């Protein structure tokens, strides 16, 4: 993902269709009425903690398998995932216990010696599906395509998914993907017969990065069938415009994770950061995205610019600004992962969200674990 940071001293960043008039999707999004999220608790895991020869940080994706949580780290120089327990009692996170770390050793498969910026992880049928978001601005490292691949629970390589040509770094001698902007969101399908992957920001052939006050910034939700490991369908999600006027040199709003909570219904995290404002902060919202009967299947549409299409329906579910005063140092950190947690005594499902602390490279950040309750209205 594009690194988003909370700064204490300074900010630094490495950071069926017909040709027709360009479509805009600039409306304000209505509030979802059929689902509500209640914030329950925050747990801060200490930063810079060493565990089995690694530093726990860069936590960018999470999934739950019967109480064992798998967390991916986006440290591209030491690719790895963790196994942990998250203990919840009385609607609170009592503790987070890291139990193991699995390093993706190049000796197990040469693909692990490639440049991988790992951003999401799910466990499905005893296999882990992991995404890497792609790298364009090669300086220290050469430009690399994004990846979706599978390993077993001890890190042995199984296979990689078939990518559509539009997601390659270089197509027709032009960069189609944007730097650190491809496979950021990953979710099991609700029926567990496949998985969904979503890019963080638009492809250059689809639209612009989010602007203020209006934008046309579509990203793609691609469904992969687990039997064939190939894409079967794809739908379009419109990112929101930047929340504030561009002020500094860095302005971003992007998708950081997705979760299909019932058939064709997704929770989507959008995280914005804009440099140059007095209080550097992440602006995070959770939306509901729904694939409806008239939603365009974009699988066969190479580019979306100058095309007519119907995106997924989008509704606001939760604005993190509403709980800012309840969080440590009133910080909404770099929220990048979401998964189901355990059920509460009242039978309601929980969600657990995590933040990527960027290994404290740019100033103070948090390994933030957030607990929510899903209330179906």
LINZI-V299535 format. One record per residue. N is the residue number from 1. RES is the residue in three letters. SS is DSSP state (helix for helix, strand for strand, loop for the rest). BURIAL is + if it has 24 or more other ideal C-beta (glycine too) atoms within 12 Angstrom, else -. Layout:
n	res	ss	burial
N	RES	SS	BURIAL
N	RES	SS	BURIAL
This chain:
n	res	ss	burial
1	UNK	loop	+
2	UNK	loop	+
3	UNK	loop	+
4	UNK	loop	+
5	UNK	loop	+
6	UNK	loop	+
7	UNK	loop	+
8	UNK	loop	-
9	UNK	loop	-
10	UNK	loop	-
11	UNK	loop	+
12	UNK	loop	-
13	UNK	loop	+
14	UNK	loop	-
15	UNK	loop	+
16	UNK	loop	-
17	UNK	loop	-
18	UNK	loop	-
19	UNK	strand	-
20	UNK	loop	-
21	UNK	loop	-
22	UNK	loop	-
23	UNK	loop	+
24	UNK	loop	-
25	UNK	loop	+
26	UNK	loop	-
27	UNK	loop	-
28	UNK	loop	-
29	UNK	loop	+
30	UNK	loop	-
31	UNK	strand	-
32	UNK	loop	+
33	UNK	loop	-
34	UNK	loop	-
35	UNK	strand	+
36	UNK	strand	+
37	UNK	strand	+
38	UNK	strand	+
39	UNK	strand	+
40	UNK	strand	+
41	UNK	strand	+
42	UNK	strand	+
43	UNK	strand	+
44	UNK	strand	+
45	UNK	strand	+
46	UNK	loop	-
47	UNK	loop	+
48	UNK	loop	-
49	UNK	strand	-
50	UNK	strand	-
51	UNK	strand	+
52	UNK	loop	-
53	UNK	loop	-
54	UNK	strand	+
55	UNK	strand	+
56	UNK	strand	+
57	UNK	loop	+
58	UNK	loop	+
59	UNK	strand	+
60	UNK	strand	+
61	UNK	strand	+
62	UNK	strand	+
63	UNK	strand	+
64	UNK	strand	+
65	UNK	strand	+
66	UNK	loop	-
67	UNK	loop	-
68	UNK	strand	+
69	UNK	strand	+
70	UNK	strand	+
71	UNK	strand	+
72	UNK	strand	+
73	UNK	strand	+
74	UNK	loop	+
75	UNK	loop	+
76	UNK	loop	+
77	UNK	loop	-
78	UNK	loop	+
79	UNK	loop	+
80	UNK	strand	+
81	UNK	strand	+
82	UNK	strand	+
83	UNK	strand	+
84	UNK	strand	+
85	UNK	strand	+
86	UNK	strand	+
87	UNK	strand	-
88	UNK	strand	+
89	UNK	strand	-
90	UNK	loop	-
91	UNK	loop	-
92	UNK	strand	-
93	UNK	strand	+
94	UNK	strand	-
95	UNK	strand	-
96	UNK	strand	+
97	UNK	strand	-
98	UNK	strand	+
99	UNK	strand	-
100	UNK	strand	-
101	UNK	strand	+
102	UNK	strand	+
103	UNK	strand	+
104	UNK	loop	+
105	UNK	loop	-
106	UNK	loop	-
107	UNK	loop	-
108	UNK	loop	-
109	UNK	loop	-
110	UNK	helix	-
111	UNK	helix	+
112	UNK	helix	+
113	UNK	helix	-
114	UNK	loop	+
115	UNK	loop	+
116	UNK	loop	+
117	UNK	loop	+
118	UNK	strand	+
119	UNK	strand	+
120	UNK	strand	+
121	UNK	strand	+
122	UNK	strand	+
123	UNK	strand	+
124	UNK	strand	+
125	UNK	loop	-
126	UNK	loop	-
127	UNK	strand	+
128	UNK	strand	+
129	UNK	strand	+
130	UNK	strand	+
131	UNK	strand	+
132	UNK	strand	+
133	UNK	loop	+
134	UNK	loop	+
135	UNK	strand	+
136	UNK	loop	+
137	UNK	loop	-
138	UNK	loop	-
139	UNK	loop	-
140	UNK	loop	-
141	UNK	loop	-
142	UNK	loop	-
143	UNK	loop	-
144	UNK	strand	+
145	UNK	loop	+
146	UNK	loop	+
147	UNK	strand	+
148	UNK	strand	+
149	UNK	strand	+
150	UNK	strand	+
151	UNK	strand	+
152	UNK	loop	+
153	UNK	loop	+
154	UNK	loop	-
155	UNK	loop	+
156	UNK	loop	-
157	UNK	strand	+
158	UNK	strand	+
159	UNK	strand	-
160	UNK	strand	+
161	UNK	loop	+
162	UNK	loop	-
163	UNK	loop	+
164	UNK	loop	+
165	UNK	helix	-
166	UNK	helix	+
167	UNK	helix	+
168	UNK	loop	+
169	UNK	loop	+
170	UNK	strand	-
171	UNK	strand	-
172	UNK	loop	-
173	UNK	loop	-
174	UNK	strand	-
175	UNK	strand	+
176	UNK	loop	+
177	UNK	loop	+
178	UNK	loop	+
179	UNK	loop	+
180	UNK	loop	+
181	UNK	loop	+
182	UNK	loop	+
183	UNK	strand	+
184	UNK	strand	+
185	UNK	strand	+
186	UNK	strand	+
187	UNK	strand	+
188	UNK	strand	+
189	UNK	loop	+
190	UNK	loop	-
191	UNK	loop	-
192	UNK	loop	-
193	UNK	loop	-
194	UNK	strand	+
195	UNK	strand	+
196	UNK	strand	+
197	UNK	strand	+
198	UNK	strand	+
199	UNK	strand	+
200	UNK	loop	+
201	UNK	loop	+
202	UNK	loop	+
203	UNK	loop	+
204	UNK	loop	+
205	UNK	loop	+
206	UNK	loop	+
207	UNK	loop	+
208	UNK	loop	+
209	UNK	loop	+
210	UNK	loop	+
211	UNK	loop	+
212	UNK	loop	-
213	UNK	loop	-
214	UNK	loop	-
215	UNK	loop	+
216	UNK	loop	+
217	UNK	loop	+
218	UNK	strand	+
219	UNK	strand	+
220	UNK	strand	+
221	UNK	strand	+
222	UNK	strand	+
223	UNK	strand	+
224	UNK	strand	+
225	UNK	strand	-
226	UNK	loop	+
227	UNK	loop	-
228	UNK	loop	-
229	UNK	loop	-
230	UNK	strand	-
231	UNK	strand	+
232	UNK	strand	+
233	UNK	strand	+
234	UNK	strand	+
235	UNK	strand	+
236	UNK	strand	+
237	UNK	strand	+
238	UNK	strand	+
239	UNK	loop	+
240	UNK	loop	+
241	UNK	loop	+
242	UNK	loop	+
243	UNK	loop	+
244	UNK	loop	+
245	UNK	loop	-
246	UNK	loop	+
247	UNK	loop	-
248	UNK	loop	-
249	UNK	loop	-
250	UNK	loop	+
251	UNK	strand	+
252	UNK	strand	+
253	UNK	strand	+
254	UNK	strand	+
255	UNK	strand	+
256	UNK	strand	+
257	UNK	strand	+
258	UNK	strand	+
259	UNK	strand	+
260	UNK	strand	+
261	UNK	strand	+
262	UNK	strand	-
263	UNK	loop	-
264	UNK	loop	+
265	UNK	strand	+
266	UNK	strand	+
267	UNK	strand	+
268	UNK	strand	+
269	UNK	strand	+
270	UNK	strand	+
271	UNK	strand	+
272	UNK	strand	+
273	UNK	strand	+
274	UNK	strand	+
275	UNK	loop	+
276	UNK	loop	-
277	UNK	loop	-
278	UNK	loop	-
279	UNK	loop	-
280	UNK	loop	+
281	UNK	loop	+
282	UNK	strand	+
283	UNK	strand	+
284	UNK	strand	+
285	UNK	strand	+
286	UNK	strand	+
287	UNK	strand	+
288	UNK	strand	+
289	UNK	strand	+
290	UNK	strand	+
291	UNK	loop	+
292	UNK	loop	-
293	UNK	loop	-
294	UNK	loop	-
295	UNK	loop	+
296	UNK	loop	+
297	UNK	loop	+
298	UNK	loop	+
299	UNK	loop	-
300	UNK	loop	-
301	UNK	loop	+
302	UNK	loop	-
303	UNK	loop	+
304	UNK	loop	+
305	UNK	loop	+
306	UNK	loop	-
307	UNK	strand	+
308	UNK	loop	-
309	UNK	loop	+
310	UNK	loop	+
311	UNK	loop	+
312	UNK	loop	+
313	UNK	strand	+
314	UNK	strand	+
315	UNK	strand	+
316	UNK	strand	+
317	UNK	strand	+
318	UNK	strand	+
319	UNK	strand	+
320	UNK	helix	+
321	UNK	helix	-
322	UNK	helix	-
323	UNK	helix	+
324	UNK	helix	-
325	UNK	helix	-
326	UNK	helix	-
327	UNK	loop	+
328	UNK	helix	+
329	UNK	helix	-
330	UNK	helix	-
331	UNK	loop	+
332	UNK	loop	+
333	UNK	loop	+
334	UNK	loop	+
335	UNK	strand	+
336	UNK	strand	+
337	UNK	strand	+
338	UNK	strand	+
339	UNK	strand	+
340	UNK	strand	+
341	UNK	strand	+
342	UNK	strand	+
343	UNK	strand	-
344	UNK	loop	+
345	UNK	loop	-
346	UNK	loop	-
347	UNK	loop	-
348	UNK	loop	-
349	UNK	strand	+
350	UNK	strand	+
351	UNK	strand	+
352	UNK	strand	+
353	UNK	strand	+
354	UNK	strand	+
355	UNK	strand	+
356	UNK	loop	+
357	UNK	loop	+
358	UNK	helix	+
359	UNK	helix	+
360	UNK	helix	+
361	UNK	loop	+
362	UNK	loop	+
363	UNK	loop	+
364	UNK	loop	+
365	UNK	loop	+
366	UNK	loop	+
367	UNK	strand	+
368	UNK	strand	+
369	UNK	strand	+
370	UNK	strand	+
371	UNK	strand	+
372	UNK	strand	+
373	UNK	strand	+
374	UNK	strand	+
375	UNK	strand	-
376	UNK	strand	-
377	UNK	loop	-
